[in-house]
């Protein structure tokens, strides 16, 4: 996720990269319509601003919000 710049979010993405990479690889192999190259931009434009706002408001809640957003995204992709 080279487009994401907020360090706490980058750390969480790095921790969860295996799950995301596995789902994205299955999409690419299966010929599904999702353009997996758009995922980093989606994280930058949608997830990062939400995460930064939550982190600024309540730093301890930010990882929980990330988990919910990330889990929902993985469920939607799979």
mmJSON file of the N, C-alpha and C atoms, coordinates in Angstrom:
{"data_MODEL":{"atom_site":{
"group_PDB":["ATOM","ATOM","ATOM","ATOM","ATOM","ATOM","ATOM","ATOM","ATOM","ATOM","ATOM","ATOM","ATOM","ATOM","ATOM","ATOM","ATOM","ATOM","ATOM","ATOM","ATOM","ATOM","ATOM","ATOM","ATOM","ATOM","ATOM","ATOM","ATOM","ATOM","ATOM","ATOM","ATOM","ATOM","ATOM","ATOM","ATOM","ATOM","ATOM","ATOM","ATOM","ATOM","ATOM","ATOM","ATOM","ATOM","ATOM","ATOM","ATOM","ATOM","ATOM","ATOM","ATOM","ATOM","ATOM","ATOM","ATOM","ATOM","ATOM","ATOM","ATOM","ATOM","ATOM","ATOM","ATOM","ATOM","ATOM","ATOM","ATOM","ATOM","ATOM","ATOM","ATOM","ATOM","ATOM","ATOM","ATOM","ATOM","ATOM","ATOM","ATOM","ATOM","ATOM","ATOM","ATOM","ATOM","ATOM","ATOM","ATOM","ATOM","ATOM","ATOM","ATOM","ATOM","ATOM","ATOM","ATOM","ATOM","ATOM","ATOM","ATOM","ATOM","ATOM","ATOM","ATOM","ATOM","ATOM","ATOM","ATOM","ATOM","ATOM","ATOM","ATOM","ATOM","ATOM","ATOM","ATOM","ATOM","ATOM","ATOM","ATOM","ATOM","ATOM","ATOM","ATOM","ATOM","ATOM","ATOM","ATOM","ATOM","ATOM","ATOM","ATOM","ATOM","ATOM","ATOM","ATOM","ATOM","ATOM","ATOM","ATOM","ATOM","ATOM","ATOM","ATOM","ATOM","ATOM","ATOM","ATOM","ATOM","ATOM","ATOM","ATOM","ATOM","ATOM","ATOM","ATOM","ATOM","ATOM","ATOM","ATOM","ATOM","ATOM","ATOM","ATOM","ATOM","ATOM","ATOM","ATOM","ATOM","ATOM","ATOM","ATOM","ATOM","ATOM","ATOM","ATOM","ATOM","ATOM","ATOM","ATOM","ATOM","ATOM","ATOM","ATOM","ATOM","ATOM","ATOM","ATOM","ATOM","ATOM","ATOM","ATOM","ATOM","ATOM","ATOM","ATOM","ATOM","ATOM","ATOM","ATOM","ATOM","ATOM","ATOM","ATOM","ATOM","ATOM","ATOM","ATOM","ATOM","ATOM","ATOM","ATOM","ATOM","ATOM","ATOM","ATOM","ATOM","ATOM","ATOM","ATOM","ATOM","ATOM","ATOM","ATOM","ATOM","ATOM","ATOM","ATOM","ATOM","ATOM","ATOM","ATOM","ATOM"],
"id":[1,2,3,4,5,6,7,8,9,10,11,12,13,14,15,16,17,18,19,20,21,22,23,24,25,26,27,28,29,30,31,32,33,34,35,36,37,38,39,40,41,42,43,44,45,46,47,48,49,50,51,52,53,54,55,56,57,58,59,60,61,62,63,64,65,66,67,68,69,70,71,72,73,74,75,76,77,78,79,80,81,82,83,84,85,86,87,88,89,90,91,92,93,94,95,96,97,98,99,100,101,102,103,104,105,106,107,108,109,110,111,112,113,114,115,116,117,118,119,120,121,122,123,124,125,126,127,128,129,130,131,132,133,134,135,136,137,138,139,140,141,142,143,144,145,146,147,148,149,150,151,152,153,154,155,156,157,158,159,160,161,162,163,164,165,166,167,168,169,170,171,172,173,174,175,176,177,178,179,180,181,182,183,184,185,186,187,188,189,190,191,192,193,194,195,196,197,198,199,200,201,202,203,204,205,206,207,208,209,210,211,212,213,214,215,216,217,218,219,220,221,222,223,224,225,226,227,228,229,230,231,232,233,234],
"type_symbol":["N","C","C","N","C","C","N","C","C","N","C","C","N","C","C","N","C","C","N","C","C","N","C","C","N","C","C","N","C","C","N","C","C","N","C","C","N","C","C","N","C","C","N","C","C","N","C","C","N","C","C","N","C","C","N","C","C","N","C","C","N","C","C","N","C","C","N","C","C","N","C","C","N","C","C","N","C","C","N","C","C","N","C","C","N","C","C","N","C","C","N","C","C","N","C","C","N","C","C","N","C","C","N","C","C","N","C","C","N","C","C","N","C","C","N","C","C","N","C","C","N","C","C","N","C","C","N","C","C","N","C","C","N","C","C","N","C","C","N","C","C","N","C","C","N","C","C","N","C","C","N","C","C","N","C","C","N","C","C","N","C","C","N","C","C","N","C","C","N","C","C","N","C","C","N","C","C","N","C","C","N","C","C","N","C","C","N","C","C","N","C","C","N","C","C","N","C","C","N","C","C","N","C","C","N","C","C","N","C","C","N","C","C","N","C","C","N","C","C","N","C","C","N","C","C","N","C","C","N","C","C","N","C","C"],
"label_atom_id":["N","CA","C","N","CA","C","N","CA","C","N","CA","C","N","CA","C","N","CA","C","N","CA","C","N","CA","C","N","CA","C","N","CA","C","N","CA","C","N","CA","C","N","CA","C","N","CA","C","N","CA","C","N","CA","C","N","CA","C","N","CA","C","N","CA","C","N","CA","C","N","CA","C","N","CA","C","N","CA","C","N","CA","C","N","CA","C","N","CA","C","N","CA","C","N","CA","C","N","CA","C","N","CA","C","N","CA","C","N","CA","C","N","CA","C","N","CA","C","N","CA","C","N","CA","C","N","CA","C","N","CA","C","N","CA","C","N","CA","C","N","CA","C","N","CA","C","N","CA","C","N","CA","C","N","CA","C","N","CA","C","N","CA","C","N","CA","C","N","CA","C","N","CA","C","N","CA","C","N","CA","C","N","CA","C","N","CA","C","N","CA","C","N","CA","C","N","CA","C","N","CA","C","N","CA","C","N","CA","C","N","CA","C","N","CA","C","N","CA","C","N","CA","C","N","CA","C","N","CA","C","N","CA","C","N","CA","C","N","CA","C","N","CA","C","N","CA","C","N","CA","C","N","CA","C","N","CA","C","N","CA","C","N","CA","C","N","CA","C","N","CA","C"],
"label_alt_id":[null,null,null,null,null,null,null,null,null,null,null,null,null,null,null,null,null,null,null,null,null,null,null,null,null,null,null,null,null,null,null,null,null,null,null,null,null,null,null,null,null,null,null,null,null,null,null,null,null,null,null,null,null,null,null,null,null,null,null,null,null,null,null,null,null,null,null,null,null,null,null,null,null,null,null,null,null,null,null,null,null,null,null,null,null,null,null,null,null,null,null,null,null,null,null,null,null,null,null,null,null,null,null,null,null,null,null,null,null,null,null,null,null,null,null,null,null,null,null,null,null,null,null,null,null,null,null,null,null,null,null,null,null,null,null,null,null,null,null,null,null,null,null,null,null,null,null,null,null,null,null,null,null,null,null,null,null,null,null,null,null,null,null,null,null,null,null,null,null,null,null,null,null,null,null,null,null,null,null,null,null,null,null,null,null,null,null,null,null,null,null,null,null,null,null,null,null,null,null,null,null,null,null,null,null,null,null,null,null,null,null,null,null,null,null,null,null,null,null,null,null,null,null,null,null,null,null,null,null,null,null,null,null,null],
"label_comp_id":["UNK","UNK","UNK","UNK","UNK","UNK","UNK","UNK","UNK","UNK","UNK","UNK","UNK","UNK","UNK","UNK","UNK","UNK","UNK","UNK","UNK","UNK","UNK","UNK","UNK","UNK","UNK","UNK","UNK","UNK","UNK","UNK","UNK","UNK","UNK","UNK","UNK","UNK","UNK","UNK","UNK","UNK","UNK","UNK","UNK","UNK","UNK","UNK","UNK","UNK","UNK","UNK","UNK","UNK","UNK","UNK","UNK","UNK","UNK","UNK","UNK","UNK","UNK","UNK","UNK","UNK","UNK","UNK","UNK","UNK","UNK","UNK","UNK","UNK","UNK","UNK","UNK","UNK","UNK","UNK","UNK","UNK","UNK","UNK","UNK","UNK","UNK","UNK","UNK","UNK","UNK","UNK","UNK","UNK","UNK","UNK","UNK","UNK","UNK","UNK","UNK","UNK","UNK","UNK","UNK","UNK","UNK","UNK","UNK","UNK","UNK","UNK","UNK","UNK","UNK","UNK","UNK","UNK","UNK","UNK","UNK","UNK","UNK","UNK","UNK","UNK","UNK","UNK","UNK","UNK","UNK","UNK","UNK","UNK","UNK","UNK","UNK","UNK","UNK","UNK","UNK","UNK","UNK","UNK","UNK","UNK","UNK","UNK","UNK","UNK","UNK","UNK","UNK","UNK","UNK","UNK","UNK","UNK","UNK","UNK","UNK","UNK","UNK","UNK","UNK","UNK","UNK","UNK","UNK","UNK","UNK","UNK","UNK","UNK","UNK","UNK","UNK","UNK","UNK","UNK","UNK","UNK","UNK","UNK","UNK","UNK","UNK","UNK","UNK","UNK","UNK","UNK","UNK","UNK","UNK","UNK","UNK","UNK","UNK","UNK","UNK","UNK","UNK","UNK","UNK","UNK","UNK","UNK","UNK","UNK","UNK","UNK","UNK","UNK","UNK","UNK","UNK","UNK","UNK","UNK","UNK","UNK","UNK","UNK","UNK","UNK","UNK","UNK","UNK","UNK","UNK","UNK","UNK","UNK"],
"label_asym_id":["A","A","A","A","A","A","A","A","A","A","A","A","A","A","A","A","A","A","A","A","A","A","A","A","A","A","A","A","A","A","A","A","A","A","A","A","A","A","A","A","A","A","A","A","A","A","A","A","A","A","A","A","A","A","A","A","A","A","A","A","A","A","A","A","A","A","A","A","A","A","A","A","A","A","A","A","A","A","A","A","A","A","A","A","A","A","A","A","A","A","A","A","A","A","A","A","A","A","A","A","A","A","A","A","A","A","A","A","A","A","A","A","A","A","A","A","A","A","A","A","A","A","A","A","A","A","A","A","A","A","A","A","A","A","A","A","A","A","A","A","A","A","A","A","A","A","A","A","A","A","A","A","A","A","A","A","A","A","A","A","A","A","A","A","A","A","A","A","A","A","A","A","A","A","A","A","A","A","A","A","A","A","A","A","A","A","A","A","A","A","A","A","A","A","A","A","A","A","A","A","A","A","A","A","A","A","A","A","A","A","A","A","A","A","A","A","A","A","A","A","A","A","A","A","A","A","A","A","A","A","A","A","A","A"],
"label_entity_id":["1","1","1","1","1","1","1","1","1","1","1","1","1","1","1","1","1","1","1","1","1","1","1","1","1","1","1","1","1","1","1","1","1","1","1","1","1","1","1","1","1","1","1","1","1","1","1","1","1","1","1","1","1","1","1","1","1","1","1","1","1","1","1","1","1","1","1","1","1","1","1","1","1","1","1","1","1","1","1","1","1","1","1","1","1","1","1","1","1","1","1","1","1","1","1","1","1","1","1","1","1","1","1","1","1","1","1","1","1","1","1","1","1","1","1","1","1","1","1","1","1","1","1","1","1","1","1","1","1","1","1","1","1","1","1","1","1","1","1","1","1","1","1","1","1","1","1","1","1","1","1","1","1","1","1","1","1","1","1","1","1","1","1","1","1","1","1","1","1","1","1","1","1","1","1","1","1","1","1","1","1","1","1","1","1","1","1","1","1","1","1","1","1","1","1","1","1","1","1","1","1","1","1","1","1","1","1","1","1","1","1","1","1","1","1","1","1","1","1","1","1","1","1","1","1","1","1","1","1","1","1","1","1","1"],
"label_seq_id":[1,1,1,2,2,2,3,3,3,4,4,4,5,5,5,6,6,6,7,7,7,8,8,8,9,9,9,10,10,10,11,11,11,12,12,12,13,13,13,14,14,14,15,15,15,16,16,16,17,17,17,18,18,18,19,19,19,20,20,20,21,21,21,22,22,22,23,23,23,24,24,24,25,25,25,26,26,26,27,27,27,28,28,28,29,29,29,30,30,30,31,31,31,32,32,32,33,33,33,34,34,34,35,35,35,36,36,36,37,37,37,38,38,38,39,39,39,40,40,40,41,41,41,42,42,42,43,43,43,44,44,44,45,45,45,46,46,46,47,47,47,48,48,48,49,49,49,50,50,50,51,51,51,52,52,52,53,53,53,54,54,54,55,55,55,56,56,56,57,57,57,58,58,58,59,59,59,60,60,60,61,61,61,62,62,62,63,63,63,64,64,64,65,65,65,66,66,66,67,67,67,68,68,68,69,69,69,70,70,70,71,71,71,72,72,72,73,73,73,74,74,74,75,75,75,76,76,76,77,77,77,78,78,78],
"pdbx_PDB_ins_code":[null,null,null,null,null,null,null,null,null,null,null,null,null,null,null,null,null,null,null,null,null,null,null,null,null,null,null,null,null,null,null,null,null,null,null,null,null,null,null,null,null,null,null,null,null,null,null,null,null,null,null,null,null,null,null,null,null,null,null,null,null,null,null,null,null,null,null,null,null,null,null,null,null,null,null,null,null,null,null,null,null,null,null,null,null,null,null,null,null,null,null,null,null,null,null,null,null,null,null,null,null,null,null,null,null,null,null,null,null,null,null,null,null,null,null,null,null,null,null,null,null,null,null,null,null,null,null,null,null,null,null,null,null,null,null,null,null,null,null,null,null,null,null,null,null,null,null,null,null,null,null,null,null,null,null,null,null,null,null,null,null,null,null,null,null,null,null,null,null,null,null,null,null,null,null,null,null,null,null,null,null,null,null,null,null,null,null,null,null,null,null,null,null,null,null,null,null,null,null,null,null,null,null,null,null,null,null,null,null,null,null,null,null,null,null,null,null,null,null,null,null,null,null,null,null,null,null,null,null,null,null,null,null,null],
"Cartn_x":[0.833,0.0,0.882,1.644,2.582,1.919,0.641,-0.032,-0.452,-0.656,-1.06,0.154,-0.03,1.1,1.024,-0.142,-0.303,0.307,1.372,2.182,1.394,0.507,-0.234,-1.08,-1.648,-2.418,-1.502,-0.36,0.601,1.025,1.224,1.636,0.548,-0.708,-1.806,-1.963,-1.792,-1.87,-0.747,0.429,1.567,1.299,0.709,0.376,-0.643,-1.524,-2.62,-2.404,-1.211,-0.93,-1.15,-0.85,-1.007,-2.437,-3.382,-4.796,-5.242,-4.864,-5.26,-4.625,-3.348,-2.661,-3.267,-3.669,-4.286,-5.609,-6.431,-7.714,-7.491,-6.567,-6.305,-5.767,-4.892,-4.36,-5.467,-6.413,-7.512,-8.396,-8.537,-9.309,-8.597,-7.298,-6.546,-6.545,-6.423,-6.393,-7.759,-8.81,-10.159,-10.777,-10.091,-10.618,-11.844,-11.997,-13.158,-13.018,-14.105,-14.156,-13.416,-13.177,-12.537,-11.149,-10.885,-9.557,-8.734,-7.931,-7.169,-6.143,-5.825,-4.869,-5.488,-6.812,-7.492,-7.558,-7.242,-7.341,-6.449,-5.168,-4.353,-4.941,-5.475,-6.079,-7.311,-8.073,-9.26,-8.857,-7.784,-7.293,-6.89,-6.227,-5.767,-6.936,-7.914,-9.003,-10.137,-10.362,-11.518,-11.119,-10.259,-9.921,-9.011,-7.983,-7.024,-7.682,-8.52,-9.136,-9.998,-10.729,-11.549,-10.652,-9.613,-8.712,-7.996,-7.539,-6.854,-7.802,-9.042,-10.014,-10.272,-10.455,-10.685,-9.455,-8.287,-7.025,-6.82,-7.168,-7.02,-7.985,-9.153,-10.172,-9.94,-9.605,-9.432,-8.437,-7.195,-6.107,-6.295,-6.849,-7.003,-8.144,-9.091,-10.195,-9.819,-8.8,-8.438,-8.164,-7.411,-7.196,-8.486,-9.415,-10.697,-11.498,-11.472,-12.155,-11.488,-10.166,-9.454,-9.876,-9.899,-10.282,-11.66,-12.59,-13.952,-13.971,-13.317,-13.286,-12.559,-11.451,-10.643,-11.383,-12.005,-12.764,-13.929,-14.635,-15.745,-15.262,-14.122,-13.59,-13.195,-12.541,-12.153,-13.387,-14.396,-15.641,-16.279,-16.253,-16.838,-16.043,-14.744,-13.903,-13.965,-14.237,-14.183,-15.496],
"Cartn_y":[-1.177,0.0,1.246,1.39,2.498,3.86,3.937,5.234,5.763,4.882,5.282,5.889,7.046,7.731,7.782,7.58,7.685,6.452,6.656,5.549,4.508,4.9,3.865,2.977,3.565,2.771,1.878,2.402,1.591,0.372,0.556,-0.561,-1.637,-1.214,-2.185,-2.9,-2.173,-2.804,-3.816,-3.472,-4.383,-5.662,-5.522,-6.69,-7.598,-7.012,-7.752,-8.004,-7.765,-7.877,-9.292,-10.295,-11.671,-11.993,-11.609,-11.856,-11.128,-9.874,-9.082,-9.64,-9.958,-10.479,-11.798,-12.637,-13.912,-13.696,-12.79,-12.498,-11.887,-10.938,-10.285,-11.277,-12.188,-13.204,-14.105,-14.453,-15.309,-14.574,-13.264,-12.482,-12.445,-12.213,-12.132,-13.474,-14.555,-15.892,-16.307,-15.821,-16.218,-15.4,-14.384,-13.559,-12.752,-12.434,-11.653,-10.205,-9.48,-8.12,-7.083,-7.337,-6.356,-6.005,-4.726,-4.274,-4.131,-5.117,-5.143,-4.018,-3.413,-2.301,-1.026,-1.0,0.151,0.096,-1.038,-1.198,-0.208,-0.009,0.976,2.387,2.789,4.121,4.197,3.112,3.074,3.231,2.572,2.738,4.181,4.799,6.178,7.157,6.979,7.946,7.729,6.493,6.187,5.81,4.826,4.302,5.251,5.79,6.624,7.84,8.617,9.767,9.366,8.272,7.798,7.38,6.622,6.153,7.314,8.28,9.448,10.199,10.389,11.096,10.334,9.025,8.21,8.246,8.087,8.074,9.4,10.506,11.827,12.005,11.411,11.526,10.558,9.308,8.275,7.243,7.435,6.606,5.121,4.824,3.414,2.734,3.504,2.923,2.697,3.379,3.31,1.88,1.066,-0.305,-1.119,-0.885,-1.6,-1.188,0.101,0.582,-0.006,-0.03,-0.645,-2.097,-2.847,-4.264,-4.431,-3.589,-3.679,-3.35,-2.264,-1.881,-2.923,-3.412,-4.382,-5.714,-6.152,-7.409,-7.316,-6.196,-6.001,-5.981,-5.331,-5.28,-6.672,-7.447,-8.811,-9.668,-9.506,-10.266,-9.873,-8.595,-8.136,-8.646,-8.777,-9.24,-10.742,-11.478,-12.944,-13.573],
"Cartn_z":[0.0,0.0,0.0,-1.038,-1.143,-1.175,-1.502,-1.583,-0.215,0.737,2.089,2.783,3.428,4.057,5.576,6.151,7.604,8.256,9.016,9.527,10.34,11.256,11.992,11.071,10.018,9.059,8.241,7.834,7.085,7.898,9.192,10.053,10.11,10.237,10.271,8.931,7.846,6.53,6.345,6.839,6.731,7.524,8.707,9.534,8.853,8.068,7.44,5.953,5.469,4.035,3.507,4.289,3.828,3.445,4.293,4.005,2.742,2.638,1.477,0.209,0.265,-0.916,-1.382,-0.457,-0.807,-1.555,-1.047,-1.698,-3.077,-3.164,-4.448,-5.474,-5.044,-5.956,-6.472,-5.614,-6.063,-7.068,-6.899,-7.862,-9.205,-9.175,-10.429,-11.142,-10.408,-11.004,-11.531,-10.892,-11.273,-12.384,-12.847,-13.925,-13.548,-12.289,-11.856,-12.319,-12.249,-12.788,-11.959,-10.712,-9.846,-10.367,-10.489,-10.877,-9.601,-9.331,-8.077,-7.995,-9.113,-9.088,-8.51,-8.394,-7.811,-6.282,-5.696,-4.244,-3.491,-3.866,-3.13,-3.167,-4.309,-4.402,-3.51,-3.442,-2.582,-1.126,-0.707,0.661,0.913,-0.054,0.1,0.156,-0.712,-0.832,0.163,0.573,1.41,2.837,2.953,4.281,5.057,4.411,5.142,5.799,5.118,5.8,6.997,6.864,7.979,9.133,8.831,9.869,10.562,9.808,10.391,11.328,10.905,11.747,13.041,12.944,14.142,15.033,14.43,15.187,15.911,15.262,15.882,17.049,16.923,17.96,19.12,18.791,19.809,19.288,19.622,19.114,19.428,20.59,20.965,20.2,19.699,18.93,17.468,16.987,15.575,15.089,15.804,15.32,15.231,16.139,16.089,14.85,14.531,13.333,12.096,12.087,10.968,10.807,11.901,11.828,11.211,11.608,11.065,9.574,9.186,7.779,6.937,7.446,6.71,6.574,7.659,7.618,6.641,6.673,5.743,4.296,4.071,2.72,2.239,3.091,2.705,2.432,3.238,3.028,1.702,1.367,0.113,-1.095,-0.927,-2.025,-2.236,-1.162,-1.278,-1.611],
"occupancy":[1.0,1.0,1.0,1.0,1.0,1.0,1.0,1.0,1.0,1.0,1.0,1.0,1.0,1.0,1.0,1.0,1.0,1.0,1.0,1.0,1.0,1.0,1.0,1.0,1.0,1.0,1.0,1.0,1.0,1.0,1.0,1.0,1.0,1.0,1.0,1.0,1.0,1.0,1.0,1.0,1.0,1.0,1.0,1.0,1.0,1.0,1.0,1.0,1.0,1.0,1.0,1.0,1.0,1.0,1.0,1.0,1.0,1.0,1.0,1.0,1.0,1.0,1.0,1.0,1.0,1.0,1.0,1.0,1.0,1.0,1.0,1.0,1.0,1.0,1.0,1.0,1.0,1.0,1.0,1.0,1.0,1.0,1.0,1.0,1.0,1.0,1.0,1.0,1.0,1.0,1.0,1.0,1.0,1.0,1.0,1.0,1.0,1.0,1.0,1.0,1.0,1.0,1.0,1.0,1.0,1.0,1.0,1.0,1.0,1.0,1.0,1.0,1.0,1.0,1.0,1.0,1.0,1.0,1.0,1.0,1.0,1.0,1.0,1.0,1.0,1.0,1.0,1.0,1.0,1.0,1.0,1.0,1.0,1.0,1.0,1.0,1.0,1.0,1.0,1.0,1.0,1.0,1.0,1.0,1.0,1.0,1.0,1.0,1.0,1.0,1.0,1.0,1.0,1.0,1.0,1.0,1.0,1.0,1.0,1.0,1.0,1.0,1.0,1.0,1.0,1.0,1.0,1.0,1.0,1.0,1.0,1.0,1.0,1.0,1.0,1.0,1.0,1.0,1.0,1.0,1.0,1.0,1.0,1.0,1.0,1.0,1.0,1.0,1.0,1.0,1.0,1.0,1.0,1.0,1.0,1.0,1.0,1.0,1.0,1.0,1.0,1.0,1.0,1.0,1.0,1.0,1.0,1.0,1.0,1.0,1.0,1.0,1.0,1.0,1.0,1.0,1.0,1.0,1.0,1.0,1.0,1.0,1.0,1.0,1.0,1.0,1.0,1.0,1.0,1.0,1.0,1.0,1.0,1.0],
"B_iso_or_equiv":[0.0,0.0,0.0,0.0,0.0,0.0,0.0,0.0,0.0,0.0,0.0,0.0,0.0,0.0,0.0,0.0,0.0,0.0,0.0,0.0,0.0,0.0,0.0,0.0,0.0,0.0,0.0,0.0,0.0,0.0,0.0,0.0,0.0,0.0,0.0,0.0,0.0,0.0,0.0,0.0,0.0,0.0,0.0,0.0,0.0,0.0,0.0,0.0,0.0,0.0,0.0,0.0,0.0,0.0,0.0,0.0,0.0,0.0,0.0,0.0,0.0,0.0,0.0,0.0,0.0,0.0,0.0,0.0,0.0,0.0,0.0,0.0,0.0,0.0,0.0,0.0,0.0,0.0,0.0,0.0,0.0,0.0,0.0,0.0,0.0,0.0,0.0,0.0,0.0,0.0,0.0,0.0,0.0,0.0,0.0,0.0,0.0,0.0,0.0,0.0,0.0,0.0,0.0,0.0,0.0,0.0,0.0,0.0,0.0,0.0,0.0,0.0,0.0,0.0,0.0,0.0,0.0,0.0,0.0,0.0,0.0,0.0,0.0,0.0,0.0,0.0,0.0,0.0,0.0,0.0,0.0,0.0,0.0,0.0,0.0,0.0,0.0,0.0,0.0,0.0,0.0,0.0,0.0,0.0,0.0,0.0,0.0,0.0,0.0,0.0,0.0,0.0,0.0,0.0,0.0,0.0,0.0,0.0,0.0,0.0,0.0,0.0,0.0,0.0,0.0,0.0,0.0,0.0,0.0,0.0,0.0,0.0,0.0,0.0,0.0,0.0,0.0,0.0,0.0,0.0,0.0,0.0,0.0,0.0,0.0,0.0,0.0,0.0,0.0,0.0,0.0,0.0,0.0,0.0,0.0,0.0,0.0,0.0,0.0,0.0,0.0,0.0,0.0,0.0,0.0,0.0,0.0,0.0,0.0,0.0,0.0,0.0,0.0,0.0,0.0,0.0,0.0,0.0,0.0,0.0,0.0,0.0,0.0,0.0,0.0,0.0,0.0,0.0,0.0,0.0,0.0,0.0,0.0,0.0],
"pdbx_formal_charge":[null,null,null,null,null,null,null,null,null,null,null,null,null,null,null,null,null,null,null,null,null,null,null,null,null,null,null,null,null,null,null,null,null,null,null,null,null,null,null,null,null,null,null,null,null,null,null,null,null,null,null,null,null,null,null,null,null,null,null,null,null,null,null,null,null,null,null,null,null,null,null,null,null,null,null,null,null,null,null,null,null,null,null,null,null,null,null,null,null,null,null,null,null,null,null,null,null,null,null,null,null,null,null,null,null,null,null,null,null,null,null,null,null,null,null,null,null,null,null,null,null,null,null,null,null,null,null,null,null,null,null,null,null,null,null,null,null,null,null,null,null,null,null,null,null,null,null,null,null,null,null,null,null,null,null,null,null,null,null,null,null,null,null,null,null,null,null,null,null,null,null,null,null,null,null,null,null,null,null,null,null,null,null,null,null,null,null,null,null,null,null,null,null,null,null,null,null,null,null,null,null,null,null,null,null,null,null,null,null,null,null,null,null,null,null,null,null,null,null,null,null,null,null,null,null,null,null,null,null,null,null,null,null,null],
"auth_seq_id":[1,1,1,2,2,2,3,3,3,4,4,4,5,5,5,6,6,6,7,7,7,8,8,8,9,9,9,10,10,10,11,11,11,12,12,12,13,13,13,14,14,14,15,15,15,16,16,16,17,17,17,18,18,18,19,19,19,20,20,20,21,21,21,22,22,22,23,23,23,24,24,24,25,25,25,26,26,26,27,27,27,28,28,28,29,29,29,30,30,30,31,31,31,32,32,32,33,33,33,34,34,34,35,35,35,36,36,36,37,37,37,38,38,38,39,39,39,40,40,40,41,41,41,42,42,42,43,43,43,44,44,44,45,45,45,46,46,46,47,47,47,48,48,48,49,49,49,50,50,50,51,51,51,52,52,52,53,53,53,54,54,54,55,55,55,56,56,56,57,57,57,58,58,58,59,59,59,60,60,60,61,61,61,62,62,62,63,63,63,64,64,64,65,65,65,66,66,66,67,67,67,68,68,68,69,69,69,70,70,70,71,71,71,72,72,72,73,73,73,74,74,74,75,75,75,76,76,76,77,77,77,78,78,78],
"auth_comp_id":["UNK","UNK","UNK","UNK","UNK","UNK","UNK","UNK","UNK","UNK","UNK","UNK","UNK","UNK","UNK","UNK","UNK","UNK","UNK","UNK","UNK","UNK","UNK","UNK","UNK","UNK","UNK","UNK","UNK","UNK","UNK","UNK","UNK","UNK","UNK","UNK","UNK","UNK","UNK","UNK","UNK","UNK","UNK","UNK","UNK","UNK","UNK","UNK","UNK","UNK","UNK","UNK","UNK","UNK","UNK","UNK","UNK","UNK","UNK","UNK","UNK","UNK","UNK","UNK","UNK","UNK","UNK","UNK","UNK","UNK","UNK","UNK","UNK","UNK","UNK","UNK","UNK","UNK","UNK","UNK","UNK","UNK","UNK","UNK","UNK","UNK","UNK","UNK","UNK","UNK","UNK","UNK","UNK","UNK","UNK","UNK","UNK","UNK","UNK","UNK","UNK","UNK","UNK","UNK","UNK","UNK","UNK","UNK","UNK","UNK","UNK","UNK","UNK","UNK","UNK","UNK","UNK","UNK","UNK","UNK","UNK","UNK","UNK","UNK","UNK","UNK","UNK","UNK","UNK","UNK","UNK","UNK","UNK","UNK","UNK","UNK","UNK","UNK","UNK","UNK","UNK","UNK","UNK","UNK","UNK","UNK","UNK","UNK","UNK","UNK","UNK","UNK","UNK","UNK","UNK","UNK","UNK","UNK","UNK","UNK","UNK","UNK","UNK","UNK","UNK","UNK","UNK","UNK","UNK","UNK","UNK","UNK","UNK","UNK","UNK","UNK","UNK","UNK","UNK","UNK","UNK","UNK","UNK","UNK","UNK","UNK","UNK","UNK","UNK","UNK","UNK","UNK","UNK","UNK","UNK","UNK","UNK","UNK","UNK","UNK","UNK","UNK","UNK","UNK","UNK","UNK","UNK","UNK","UNK","UNK","UNK","UNK","UNK","UNK","UNK","UNK","UNK","UNK","UNK","UNK","UNK","UNK","UNK","UNK","UNK","UNK","UNK","UNK","UNK","UNK","UNK","UNK","UNK","UNK"],
"auth_asym_id":["A","A","A","A","A","A","A","A","A","A","A","A","A","A","A","A","A","A","A","A","A","A","A","A","A","A","A","A","A","A","A","A","A","A","A","A","A","A","A","A","A","A","A","A","A","A","A","A","A","A","A","A","A","A","A","A","A","A","A","A","A","A","A","A","A","A","A","A","A","A","A","A","A","A","A","A","A","A","A","A","A","A","A","A","A","A","A","A","A","A","A","A","A","A","A","A","A","A","A","A","A","A","A","A","A","A","A","A","A","A","A","A","A","A","A","A","A","A","A","A","A","A","A","A","A","A","A","A","A","A","A","A","A","A","A","A","A","A","A","A","A","A","A","A","A","A","A","A","A","A","A","A","A","A","A","A","A","A","A","A","A","A","A","A","A","A","A","A","A","A","A","A","A","A","A","A","A","A","A","A","A","A","A","A","A","A","A","A","A","A","A","A","A","A","A","A","A","A","A","A","A","A","A","A","A","A","A","A","A","A","A","A","A","A","A","A","A","A","A","A","A","A","A","A","A","A","A","A","A","A","A","A","A","A"],
"auth_atom_id":["N","CA","C","N","CA","C","N","CA","C","N","CA","C","N","CA","C","N","CA","C","N","CA","C","N","CA","C","N","CA","C","N","CA","C","N","CA","C","N","CA","C","N","CA","C","N","CA","C","N","CA","C","N","CA","C","N","CA","C","N","CA","C","N","CA","C","N","CA","C","N","CA","C","N","CA","C","N","CA","C","N","CA","C","N","CA","C","N","CA","C","N","CA","C","N","CA","C","N","CA","C","N","CA","C","N","CA","C","N","CA","C","N","CA","C","N","CA","C","N","CA","C","N","CA","C","N","CA","C","N","CA","C","N","CA","C","N","CA","C","N","CA","C","N","CA","C","N","CA","C","N","CA","C","N","CA","C","N","CA","C","N","CA","C","N","CA","C","N","CA","C","N","CA","C","N","CA","C","N","CA","C","N","CA","C","N","CA","C","N","CA","C","N","CA","C","N","CA","C","N","CA","C","N","CA","C","N","CA","C","N","CA","C","N","CA","C","N","CA","C","N","CA","C","N","CA","C","N","CA","C","N","CA","C","N","CA","C","N","CA","C","N","CA","C","N","CA","C","N","CA","C","N","CA","C","N","CA","C","N","CA","C","N","CA","C","N","CA","C","N","CA","C"],
"pdbx_PDB_model_num":[1,1,1,1,1,1,1,1,1,1,1,1,1,1,1,1,1,1,1,1,1,1,1,1,1,1,1,1,1,1,1,1,1,1,1,1,1,1,1,1,1,1,1,1,1,1,1,1,1,1,1,1,1,1,1,1,1,1,1,1,1,1,1,1,1,1,1,1,1,1,1,1,1,1,1,1,1,1,1,1,1,1,1,1,1,1,1,1,1,1,1,1,1,1,1,1,1,1,1,1,1,1,1,1,1,1,1,1,1,1,1,1,1,1,1,1,1,1,1,1,1,1,1,1,1,1,1,1,1,1,1,1,1,1,1,1,1,1,1,1,1,1,1,1,1,1,1,1,1,1,1,1,1,1,1,1,1,1,1,1,1,1,1,1,1,1,1,1,1,1,1,1,1,1,1,1,1,1,1,1,1,1,1,1,1,1,1,1,1,1,1,1,1,1,1,1,1,1,1,1,1,1,1,1,1,1,1,1,1,1,1,1,1,1,1,1,1,1,1,1,1,1,1,1,1,1,1,1,1,1,1,1,1,1]
}}}
